[in-house]
Amino acid sequence: MPTITIFKRDLEGLLAEPGEVHQPITIEQLEESLMLVKGELKGQNPDTGELRIELQDSNRPDLWCCEGIARQIRIKRQGSLAKYDFLTSKSKSPKQLNVAHGLEEIRPYVAACAATGYHVTQEGLAQLIQTQEKLAEMFGRKRRTVSIGLYRLAAIEFPVTYDVVRPDEVTFTPLGMDTVMTLGEMLLVHPKGLEFGGILAGHDRLPYLRDAKRQALSFPPIINSREVGEVRPGDDALFVEVTGTDLSMVILTLNIFAANLADRGAVIEPIEVRYPYKTALGKAVMTPHDLRKSQKLSVSTIEQALGQALGAHEVAKALTAYGYQVTTKGKEVRVTLPLYRQDLMHAMDVVEDVAISRGYSDFLPVMPSQFTVGGLSRIEEISDHIRALMVGMGFQEIISNILASPKDLRDAMQLEGTEWGKLVEVDNVMSQSFSALRQWMLPSLLRVEAASNRAFYPHRMFEAGEVVRHDLSQAEGSRTVMVLGGMIAHADAHFSEAHSCLDTLFYYVNQAYSLEPIQHPSFLAGRVGSVVSDGKHIGVIGELHPEVLERWQIGIPAVAFEIDLTELTERP
């Protein structure tokens, strides 16, 4: 969760009404108000007024700054959100930002605005930089999806061009250095180029932001120009741009910055972005841009979730005091988020905001009317019994992640193109190492074995846990089962050794079983069998194929077995 640093005096200034004298806020008052933003005070420095706040909501990037926290508290105090006029302002000759051809395959989207009338303070600049870094790092996935640039507006001549150039085509002095460099040199030498250059890997042309005088503004998403992109205390006119690969995230980020600067007294001037290609919002997009969509829900849904009768008026009052636009009709409310939020995905999101706005202390505690005794499910009882038996036979338990890579689950087990190799994969993954749900347990055991070649042999390990199997007969297209996987590895490991362990297990769980010969790509032919119990195939046992061991870089023989504990549970 994000942790930010703010200054108490800066917060007090943002909480004050225009022209109002700053009112001190005590630490006790602050801690109570932080409940509105799901924040917690983690530390303070009384000498400097520095406050360290941890925020528990990763879906509200607008709160990752002093302006956002102050805004939410101020709305609650005032009872509603004051409107921002920059979304409705109609400039006869708006400043323009032109996008060049070729960026659609590199970093296609940009949004920008100008902010005038706010004299940047030292504390304000610290907040601008912190917000820039937090949004790019966390919300923007380390600048891959979103990156932000701040510039001195007075030095820029419009129209600005979001261009695409060769690595050696242009030069400028980047922030933090005194040397003029090409874009290619920045990727090789500059610390930010080394850190974020991988975002542009594979492209022979690079994004480049310049003004009408062909003056360099920045090399998105890497680094700003030192001449124009170094904002200083005392500056009273700023240019803000956001580039990225997701148009709605780019615009939302700019909306947050525009609201923050407007809260500090700046006048926001929208900028028209002109694309040579189609976007979801057209070829000409005025930014900041209103992305808000309304949602209708019944008051009974909110009341049922909160366990308290409120009525449409009270629900509307609570949501309005949290920044929503609300209209009521009978027993329904239609809600619209403020321009700096886009986190409304489910009715429960609205329910939570009603509860936060009213305060959890407003809800009367109700004692339970029923008394029940909890207990382990049958599958857990059997699993615990099996674990105790495996430990008694000298096996060591491991606990591994249910997520793994298709390479480990399928390719390293020689299951490409087979029924055993069908996987349930994760969409839009953050890492290929955790992009599929394991369909059996042995790859998890082999991963541990591959990292244990320095430990004394023999190795005997097991895991009882969940796996997910491809099954189109189920509504979700898959089913989750509990399995036991066991493996023995040493120089003389053989089938009979694993078979004797299986015998012991089935004896103590009072179940009969038999083995039937099968062919399985992960095991040696003639040294593998299917475990059959009560007429059902519930597992597999065998000597692992040398090619499989080679792929895992395991240099000794290994035998393994796996049985479906869910099948055993369903029996009397």
Residue pairs with C-beta under 8 A, 6 or more apart in sequence:
1 54
1 55
1 56
1 57
1 58
2 54
2 55
2 58
2 64
2 134
2 138
3 42
3 52
3 53
3 54
3 55
4 52
4 53
4 55
4 64
4 65
4 66
4 130
4 134
5 50
5 51
5 52
5 53
5 126
5 130
6 50
6 51
6 53
6 65
6 66
6 69
6 127
7 48
7 49
7 50
7 51
7 66
7 123
7 126
8 25
8 30
8 44
8 49
8 50
8 51
9 22
9 49
9 123
10 66
10 121
10 123
10 124
10 127
11 25
11 30
11 51
11 66
11 69
11 70
12 22
12 23
12 24
12 25
13 22
14 66
14 67
14 70
14 71
14 74
14 263
14 264
15 22
15 23
15 25
15 70
15 73
15 74
15 77
16 22
16 23
18 265
25 33
27 41
27 44
30 41
30 51
31 40
31 41
33 73
33 76
34 40
34 41
34 53
34 69
35 356
35 359
35 360
36 72
36 73
36 76
36 322
36 356
36 357
37 55
37 57
37 60
37 63
37 68
37 69
37 72
37 73
38 55
38 56
38 57
38 60
38 356
39 53
39 54
39 55
39 56
39 63
39 69
40 53
40 54
40 56
41 51
41 52
41 53
42 52
42 53
42 54
43 51
43 52
44 50
44 51
44 52
45 51
53 69
55 63
55 64
57 63
58 138
59 343
60 68
60 341
60 343
61 134
61 135
61 138
61 139
61 252
61 253
61 256
62 68
62 71
62 256
62 259
62 340
62 341
63 69
63 72
64 131
64 134
64 135
64 138
64 139
65 127
65 130
65 131
65 134
65 260
66 127
67 127
67 131
67 259
67 260
67 263
67 264
68 256
68 260
68 340
70 263
71 259
71 263
71 323
72 322
72 323
75 81
75 321
75 322
75 323
76 321
76 322
76 357
79 317
79 320
79 321
80 320
80 321
80 323
81 320
81 323
81 338
84 258
84 259
84 262
84 268
84 339
86 113
86 258
86 262
86 267
86 268
86 269
86 270
86 288
87 270
87 288
87 289
87 290
87 339
89 269
89 270
91 269
91 270
94 269
94 270
94 271
94 272
94 286
95 114
95 158
95 159
95 160
95 269
95 271
95 272
96 158
96 159
96 160
96 271
96 272
96 273
96 274
97 110
97 112
97 158
97 159
97 160
97 161
97 162
97 241
97 271
97 272
97 273
97 274
98 159
98 160
98 161
98 162
98 274
99 110
99 161
99 162
99 273
99 274
99 275
99 276
100 161
100 162
100 163
100 164
100 276
101 164
101 276
101 277
102 164
102 205
103 162
103 164
103 207
104 277
105 203
106 164
106 200
106 203
106 205
106 206
106 207
107 200
107 207
107 220
107 221
107 243
107 244
107 245
108 245
108 247
108 277
108 279
109 243
109 244
109 245
109 246
109 247
109 250
109 279
110 162
110 241
110 242
110 243
110 244
110 250
110 273
111 241
111 242
111 250
111 251
111 253
111 254
111 273
111 285
111 287
111 288
111 289
112 160
112 239
112 240
112 241
112 242
112 254
112 271
112 273
112 287
113 239
113 240
113 254
113 257
113 258
113 268
113 269
113 270
113 271
113 287
113 288
114 153
114 237
114 238
114 239
114 240
114 268
114 269
114 271
115 153
115 237
115 238
115 239
115 240
115 258
115 261
115 262
115 266
115 267
115 268
115 269
116 153
116 236
116 237
116 238
116 266
116 267
116 269
117 236
117 265
117 266
117 267
118 124
118 236
118 238
118 261
118 264
118 265
118 266
119 234
119 235
119 236
120 128
120 231
120 232
120 233
120 234
120 235
120 236
120 238
121 233
122 233
124 233
124 264
125 231
125 232
125 233
127 260
128 150
128 231
128 260
129 150
131 256
131 257
131 260
132 148
132 150
135 146
135 148
135 253
135 256
136 142
136 143
136 146
136 147
136 148
136 221
137 143
139 145
139 146
139 249
139 253
140 146
140 147
140 148
140 244
140 249
140 253
141 430
142 196
143 196
143 199
143 221
144 199
144 221
144 245
145 244
145 245
145 246
145 249
146 242
146 243
146 244
146 246
146 249
146 250
146 253
147 220
147 221
147 242
147 243
147 244
148 240
148 241
148 242
148 253
148 257
149 209
149 217
149 218
149 220
149 224
149 229
149 240
149 241
149 242
149 243
150 224
150 229
150 231
150 238
150 239
150 240
151 217
151 218
151 224
151 228
151 229
151 231
151 238
151 239
151 240
151 241
152 228
152 229
152 230
152 231
152 232
152 235
152 237
152 238
152 239
153 237
153 238
153 239
154 237
155 215
155 227
155 228
156 211
156 215
156 217
156 228
156 239
157 211
157 212
157 213
157 215
158 211
158 212
159 211
159 212
160 209
160 210
160 211
160 212
160 217
160 239
160 241
160 271
161 209
161 210
161 211
161 212
162 207
162 208
162 209
162 220
162 243
163 207
163 208
163 209
163 210
164 205
164 206
164 207
164 208
165 183
165 205
165 206
165 208
166 204
166 205
166 206
167 182
167 183
167 184
167 187
167 204
167 205
167 206
168 182
168 183
168 184
169 182
169 183
170 182
170 183
170 208
170 210
170 216
171 180
171 181
171 182
171 216
172 180
172 181
172 216
172 219
172 225
172 226
172 227
173 179
173 180
173 181
173 225
173 226
173 227
174 181
174 186
174 190
174 192
174 219
174 222
174 223
174 224
174 225
174 226
175 223
175 224
175 225
175 226
175 229
175 230
176 190
176 191
176 192
176 223
176 226
177 190
177 226
181 189
181 190
183 206
183 208
183 219
183 222
186 192
186 193
186 219
186 222
186 223
187 193
187 194
187 197
187 200
187 222
188 194
190 222
190 223
192 222
192 223
193 222
193 223
196 221
196 222
197 222
199 221
200 206
200 207
200 222
206 219
207 219
207 220
207 221
207 243
208 216
208 218
208 219
208 220
209 216
209 217
209 218
209 219
209 220
209 241
209 243
210 216
210 217
211 217
211 228
215 225
215 227
215 228
216 225
216 227
216 228
217 224
217 225
217 228
217 229
217 239
217 241
218 224
218 225
218 229
218 241
220 241
220 243
221 243
221 244
224 230
231 238
238 261
238 266
240 254
240 257
240 258
240 261
241 254
242 250
242 251
242 253
242 254
242 257
243 250
244 250
244 253
247 279
247 280
247 281
248 280
248 291
248 342
251 285
251 287
251 288
251 289
251 291
252 291
252 340
252 342
254 287
254 288
254 289
255 288
255 289
255 291
255 339
255 340
256 340
258 268
258 288
259 338
259 339
259 340
261 268
262 268
268 288
270 286
270 287
270 288
271 286
271 287
272 284
272 285
272 286
272 287
273 284
273 285
273 286
273 287
274 283
274 284
275 283
275 284
275 285
276 283
277 283
279 285
281 289
288 339
290 339
291 339
291 342
292 336
292 337
292 338
292 339
292 342
293 336
294 325
294 334
294 335
294 336
295 334
295 335
295 336
295 344
295 347
295 350
296 332
296 333
296 334
296 335
297 332
297 333
297 335
297 347
297 350
298 331
298 332
298 333
299 310
299 311
299 312
299 315
299 331
299 332
299 333
300 331
301 347
301 351
302 310
302 315
302 333
302 347
302 350
302 351
302 354
303 309
303 310
305 347
305 348
305 351
306 351
306 354
306 355
306 363
307 363
307 366
308 363
308 364
310 318
310 354
312 328
312 330
312 331
312 332
312 333
313 328
314 358
315 326
315 328
315 333
315 354
316 326
316 327
316 328
316 333
318 353
318 354
318 357
318 358
319 326
319 333
319 335
319 350
319 353
319 354
319 357
320 326
321 357
322 353
322 354
322 356
322 357
323 337
323 338
323 341
324 335
324 336
324 337
324 338
324 353
325 335
325 336
325 338
326 333
326 334
326 335
326 336
327 333
327 334
328 334
335 344
335 350
337 343
337 344
343 349
344 350
355 363
376 384
378 569
379 482
379 565
379 566
379 569
382 509
382 565
382 568
382 569
383 464
383 482
383 484
383 565
385 508
385 509
386 464
386 484
386 505
386 509
386 565
387 397
387 462
387 464
389 504
389 505
389 508
389 509
390 397
390 462
390 464
390 484
390 486
390 505
391 397
393 460
393 501
393 504
394 460
395 460
395 461
395 462
395 486
395 501
396 460
396 461
396 462
397 461
397 462
397 463
397 464
398 444
398 445
398 448
398 461
398 462
398 463
399 463
399 465
400 444
400 447
400 448
400 463
400 465
401 434
401 444
402 437
402 438
402 465
402 466
402 467
402 468
403 426
403 434
403 435
403 436
403 437
403 438
404 433
404 434
404 436
404 437
404 438
404 443
404 444
404 447
405 432
405 433
405 434
405 435
405 436
406 423
406 425
406 432
406 435
406 436
407 432
408 443
408 446
408 447
409 415
409 421
409 423
409 436
409 438
409 439
409 440
409 443
410 416
410 421
410 423
411 551
412 443
412 446
412 548
412 551
412 552
413 420
413 421
413 442
413 443
413 521
413 522
413 548
414 521
414 522
414 545
414 547
414 548
414 551
415 421
415 521
415 522
418 521
420 439
420 440
420 520
420 521
420 522
421 439
422 439
422 469
422 470
423 436
423 437
423 439
423 470
424 436
424 437
424 439
424 468
424 469
424 470
424 477
424 478
425 435
425 436
425 437
426 434
426 435
426 436
426 437
429 435
437 467
437 468
437 478
438 444
438 467
438 468
439 467
439 468
439 469
439 470
440 467
440 483
440 485
440 562
441 463
441 465
441 467
441 483
441 484
441 485
441 562
442 485
442 487
442 522
442 544
442 560
442 562
444 463
444 465
444 485
445 461
445 462
445 463
445 485
445 486
445 487
445 560
446 487
446 544
446 548
446 552
446 554
446 558
447 552
448 461
449 459
449 461
449 487
449 489
449 552
449 554
449 558
450 552
450 553
450 554
452 459
453 554
453 555
457 489
457 490
457 491
457 556
458 488
458 489
458 490
458 493
459 487
459 488
459 489
459 490
460 486
460 487
460 488
461 486
461 487
462 484
462 485
462 486
462 487
463 484
463 485
464 482
464 483
464 484
464 485
464 565
465 482
465 483
466 480
466 481
466 482
466 483
467 480
467 481
467 483
468 478
468 479
468 480
468 481
469 478
469 479
469 480
469 481
470 477
470 478
471 477
471 478
471 479
481 564
481 565
481 566
482 564
482 565
482 566
482 569
483 539
483 562
483 563
483 564
483 565
483 566
484 505
484 562
484 563
484 565
485 560
485 561
485 562
486 498
486 501
486 560
486 561
486 562
487 558
487 559
487 560
488 497
488 498
488 501
488 558
488 559
488 560
489 554
489 556
489 557
489 558
489 559
490 556
490 557
491 556
491 557
492 557
493 543
493 556
493 557
493 558
493 559
494 543
494 557
494 559
495 527
495 541
495 542
495 543
495 559
497 559
498 541
498 542
498 559
498 560
498 561
499 515
499 541
501 561
502 513
502 531
502 541
502 561
502 563
505 563
506 512
506 513
506 533
509 568
511 533
511 534
511 568
511 571
512 533
512 534
513 531
513 532
513 533
513 538
514 532
514 533
515 529
515 530
515 531
515 532
515 541
516 529
516 530
516 532
516 537
517 526
517 528
517 529
517 530
518 528
518 529
518 530
518 540
519 525
519 528
520 528
520 540
520 542
521 545
522 542
522 544
522 545
522 548
523 540
523 542
523 543
523 544
523 545
524 542
524 543
524 544
524 545
524 546
527 542
527 543
528 540
528 541
528 542
528 543
529 540
529 541
529 542
530 537
530 539
530 540
531 537
531 538
531 539
531 540
531 541
531 561
531 563
532 538
533 567
533 568
534 571
536 567
538 563
538 564
538 567
538 568
539 561
539 562
539 563
539 564
540 561
540 562
541 559
541 560
541 561
541 562
542 559
542 560
542 561
543 557
543 558
543 559
544 557
544 558
544 559
544 560
549 555
549 556
549 557
549 558
